[in-house]
Amino acid sequence: MRAIVEGLLTVLKHLFIKPVTLEYPEKKRFQSEAFRGKLVVKGCIGCGICKKVCPSGAIEYSKDEEGKVVSYTFDLKKCMFCGNCMYYCPHHAIKMTGDFELATENKQDLKLVYKGGADD
C-alpha cells in the first residue's frame, strides 16, 4: 500500500512541472547562429582550400578548361559537420545552415551538388 501512495505522490508532484521535451516536429527547438547544419555554397572561386582542410574528404569539385569551377559535391555521408570548410574559406562562400533534418532513405539525397562558380 505504501508503494502505491508513493507512486501517486510522485505523479502529483510531476503533474505541475513544465515538460522538458517538445512536441517534435510540430514544435522545433531554436537553433543558435553557431549551429552547423546543411551546407550551402554561393560565390566560390575554386581555390580548393575547403577540400584541403576537410578531414573526412567529403568535398569534391570539378573545373572546366579555363579553370572555373563547374560543380561542387558535398557528401553528407562522409561529412562530420566540423565547419573547417566554412571557417577557412577566404571568400566566405560556404555557409552552414540550421537545417538538421537530413534523414533519408535514398543515399543519393545525401550528396549535395552545386553548379556554377563565383557568379551564382
Phi and psi restraints in degrees (value plus and minus 20) as a CYANA .aco file:
   2 ARG   PHI     -82.5   -42.5
   2 ARG   PSI     -59.7   -19.7
   3 ALA   PHI     -83.8   -43.8
   3 ALA   PSI     -57.2   -17.2
   4 ILE   PHI     -86.0   -46.0
   4 ILE   PSI     -62.8   -22.8
   5 VAL   PHI     -85.0   -45.0
   5 VAL   PSI     -63.3   -23.3
   6 GLU   PHI     -83.1   -43.1
   6 GLU   PSI     -59.8   -19.8
   7 GLY   PHI     -82.8   -42.8
   7 GLY   PSI     -63.4   -23.4
   8 LEU   PHI     -85.3   -45.3
   8 LEU   PSI     -58.5   -18.5
   9 LEU   PHI     -84.8   -44.8
   9 LEU   PSI     -59.2   -19.2
  10 THR   PHI     -83.8   -43.8
  10 THR   PSI     -62.5   -22.5
  11 VAL   PHI     -83.8   -43.8
  11 VAL   PSI     -65.2   -25.2
  12 LEU   PHI     -84.1   -44.1
  12 LEU   PSI     -57.2   -17.2
  13 LYS   PHI     -83.8   -43.8
  13 LYS   PSI     -61.3   -21.3
  14 HIS   PHI    -106.8   -66.8
  14 HIS   PSI     -26.0    14.0
  15 LEU   PHI     -86.4   -46.4
  15 LEU   PSI     -51.3   -11.3
  16 PHE   PHI    -124.5   -84.5
  16 PHE   PSI     -15.2    24.8
  17 ILE   PHI    -107.6   -67.6
  17 ILE   PSI     117.7   157.7
  18 LYS   PHI     -84.8   -44.8
  18 LYS   PSI     112.9   152.9
  19 PRO   PHI     -86.5   -46.5
  19 PRO   PSI     128.2   168.2
  20 VAL   PHI    -103.6   -63.6
  20 VAL   PSI     -53.2   -13.2
  21 THR   PHI    -105.7   -65.7
  21 THR   PSI     141.4   181.4
  22 LEU   PHI    -129.1   -89.1
  22 LEU   PSI     139.7   179.7
  23 GLU   PHI    -104.7   -64.7
  23 GLU   PSI      56.3    96.3
  24 TYR   PHI     -94.9   -54.9
  24 TYR   PSI     119.1   159.1
  25 PRO   PHI    -113.7   -73.7
  25 PRO   PSI     -16.9    23.1
  26 GLU   PHI     -84.7   -44.7
  26 GLU   PSI     -62.9   -22.9
  27 LYS   PHI    -134.1   -94.1
  27 LYS   PSI     110.5   150.5
  28 LYS   PHI    -139.0   -99.0
  28 LYS   PSI     125.8   165.8
  29 ARG   PHI     -92.3   -52.3
  29 ARG   PSI     124.5   164.5
  30 PHE   PHI     -87.7   -47.7
  30 PHE   PSI     112.4   152.4
  31 GLN   PHI    -118.6   -78.6
  31 GLN   PSI     113.7   153.7
  32 SER   PHI     -94.3   -54.3
  32 SER   PSI     149.2   189.2
  33 GLU   PHI     -82.9   -42.9
  33 GLU   PSI     -48.3    -8.3
  34 ALA   PHI    -104.3   -64.3
  34 ALA   PSI     -20.7    19.3
  35 PHE   PHI     -85.4   -45.4
  35 PHE   PSI     117.1   157.1
  36 ARG   PHI    -131.0   -91.0
  36 ARG   PSI      79.5   119.5
  37 GLY   PHI    -133.8   -93.8
  37 GLY   PSI    -162.6  -122.6
  38 LYS   PHI     -77.3   -37.3
  38 LYS   PSI     120.1   160.1
  39 LEU   PHI    -105.4   -65.4
  39 LEU   PSI     125.3   165.3
  40 VAL   PHI    -154.9  -114.9
  40 VAL   PSI     114.8   154.8
  41 VAL   PHI    -134.6   -94.6
  41 VAL   PSI     111.6   151.6
  42 LYS   PHI    -172.5  -132.5
  42 LYS   PSI      97.6   137.6
  43 GLY   PHI      69.8   109.8
  43 GLY   PSI       5.3    45.3
  44 CYS   PHI     -92.4   -52.4
  44 CYS   PSI     122.1   162.1
  45 ILE   PHI    -123.0   -83.0
  45 ILE   PSI     -25.3    14.7
  46 GLY   PHI      61.5   101.5
  46 GLY   PSI      15.1    55.1
  47 CYS   PHI     -92.6   -52.6
  47 CYS   PSI     -45.0    -5.0
  48 GLY   PHI      68.2   108.2
  48 GLY   PSI     -17.3    22.7
  49 ILE   PHI     -83.9   -43.9
  49 ILE   PSI     -59.6   -19.6
  50 CYS   PHI     -80.0   -40.0
  50 CYS   PSI     -60.1   -20.1
  51 LYS   PHI     -87.6   -47.6
  51 LYS   PSI     -55.8   -15.8
  52 LYS   PHI     -91.7   -51.7
  52 LYS   PSI     -55.3   -15.3
  53 VAL   PHI    -111.3   -71.3
  53 VAL   PSI     -24.9    15.1
  54 CYS   PHI     -94.8   -54.8
  54 CYS   PSI      92.8   132.8
  55 PRO   PHI     -89.9   -49.9
  55 PRO   PSI     -41.9    -1.9
  56 SER   PHI    -122.7   -82.7
  56 SER   PSI     -22.0    18.0
  57 GLY   PHI      48.4    88.4
  57 GLY   PSI      15.5    55.5
  58 ALA   PHI    -106.5   -66.5
  58 ALA   PSI     -25.9    14.1
  59 ILE   PHI    -130.5   -90.5
  59 ILE   PSI     110.7   150.7
  60 GLU   PHI    -154.1  -114.1
  60 GLU   PSI     127.1   167.1
  61 TYR   PHI    -167.3  -127.3
  61 TYR   PSI     137.0   177.0
  62 SER   PHI    -146.2  -106.2
  62 SER   PSI     126.0   166.0
  63 LYS   PHI    -138.1   -98.1
  63 LYS   PSI     137.6   177.6
  64 ASP   PHI    -110.5   -70.5
  64 ASP   PSI    -191.0  -151.0
  65 GLU   PHI     -83.9   -43.9
  65 GLU   PSI     -50.0   -10.0
  66 GLU   PHI    -102.5   -62.5
  66 GLU   PSI     -26.8    13.2
  67 GLY   PHI      72.8   112.8
  67 GLY   PSI     -15.4    24.6
  68 LYS   PHI    -103.0   -63.0
  68 LYS   PSI     122.9   162.9
  69 VAL   PHI     -91.2   -51.2
  69 VAL   PSI     109.7   149.7
  70 VAL   PHI    -116.7   -76.7
  70 VAL   PSI     -64.1   -24.1
  71 SER   PHI    -175.2  -135.2
  71 SER   PSI     134.2   174.2
  72 TYR   PHI    -140.3  -100.3
  72 TYR   PSI     125.7   165.7
  73 THR   PHI    -150.1  -110.1
  73 THR   PSI     101.5   141.5
  74 PHE   PHI    -128.2   -88.2
  74 PHE   PSI      98.9   138.9
  75 ASP   PHI    -114.8   -74.8
  75 ASP   PSI      82.4   122.4
  76 LEU   PHI     -90.6   -50.6
  76 LEU   PSI     -33.6     6.4
  77 LYS   PHI     -89.0   -49.0
  77 LYS   PSI     -51.8   -11.8
  78 LYS   PHI    -112.1   -72.1
  78 LYS   PSI     -50.2   -10.2
  79 CYS   PHI     -82.3   -42.3
  79 CYS   PSI     114.8   154.8
  80 MET   PHI    -129.8   -89.8
  80 MET   PSI      -5.7    34.3
  81 PHE   PHI      33.7    73.7
  81 PHE   PSI      22.5    62.5
  82 CYS   PHI     -96.4   -56.4
  82 CYS   PSI     -46.9    -6.9
  83 GLY   PHI      69.0   109.0
  83 GLY   PSI     -16.8    23.2
  84 ASN   PHI     -79.7   -39.7
  84 ASN   PSI     -60.7   -20.7
  85 CYS   PHI     -80.3   -40.3
  85 CYS   PSI     -59.9   -19.9
  86 MET   PHI     -91.9   -51.9
  86 MET   PSI     -64.1   -24.1
  87 TYR   PHI     -88.6   -48.6
  87 TYR   PSI     -55.7   -15.7
  88 TYR   PHI    -113.9   -73.9
  88 TYR   PSI     -23.9    16.1
  89 CYS   PHI     -89.2   -49.2
  89 CYS   PSI      97.1   137.1
  90 PRO   PHI     -88.4   -48.4
  90 PRO   PSI     -40.3    -0.3
  91 HIS   PHI    -127.1   -87.1
  91 HIS   PSI     -12.4    27.6
  92 HIS   PHI      30.8    70.8
  92 HIS   PSI      22.3    62.3
  93 ALA   PHI    -104.3   -64.3
  93 ALA   PSI     -37.9     2.1
  94 ILE   PHI    -127.2   -87.2
  94 ILE   PSI     107.5   147.5
  95 LYS   PHI    -142.7  -102.7
  95 LYS   PSI     126.9   166.9
  96 MET   PHI    -128.3   -88.3
  96 MET   PSI     100.4   140.4
  97 THR   PHI    -107.8   -67.8
  97 THR   PSI     159.3   199.3
  98 GLY   PHI    -109.0   -69.0
  98 GLY   PSI     -12.3    27.7
  99 ASP   PHI     -96.9   -56.9
  99 ASP   PSI      92.9   132.9
 100 PHE   PHI    -136.3   -96.3
 100 PHE   PSI     -23.8    16.2
 101 GLU   PHI    -107.8   -67.8
 101 GLU   PSI      59.9    99.9
 102 LEU   PHI    -129.3   -89.3
 102 LEU   PSI     -14.3    25.7
 103 ALA   PHI     -85.6   -45.6
 103 ALA   PSI     118.8   158.8
 104 THR   PHI    -174.2  -134.2
 104 THR   PSI     141.3   181.3
 105 GLU   PHI    -113.4   -73.4
 105 GLU   PSI     -34.4     5.6
 106 ASN   PHI    -126.8   -86.8
 106 ASN   PSI      99.1   139.1
 107 LYS   PHI     -83.0   -43.0
 107 LYS   PSI     -49.3    -9.3
 108 GLN   PHI     -86.9   -46.9
 108 GLN   PSI     -43.6    -3.6
 109 ASP   PHI     -88.3   -48.3
 109 ASP   PSI     -36.6     3.4
 110 LEU   PHI    -109.1   -69.1
 110 LEU   PSI     -16.5    23.5
 111 LYS   PHI    -123.1   -83.1
 111 LYS   PSI      90.6   130.6
 112 LEU   PHI    -111.4   -71.4
 112 LEU   PSI     103.1   143.1
 113 VAL   PHI    -135.8   -95.8
 113 VAL   PSI     103.6   143.6
 114 TYR   PHI    -134.8   -94.8
 114 TYR   PSI     109.6   149.6
 115 LYS   PHI    -116.8   -76.8
 115 LYS   PSI     130.4   170.4
 116 GLY   PHI      76.0   116.0
 116 GLY   PSI    -197.5  -157.5
 117 GLY   PHI    -153.0  -113.0
 117 GLY   PSI    -149.7  -109.7
 118 ALA   PHI     -86.5   -46.5
 118 ALA   PSI     -41.5    -1.5
 119 ASP   PHI    -113.2   -73.2
 119 ASP   PSI      -8.1    31.9
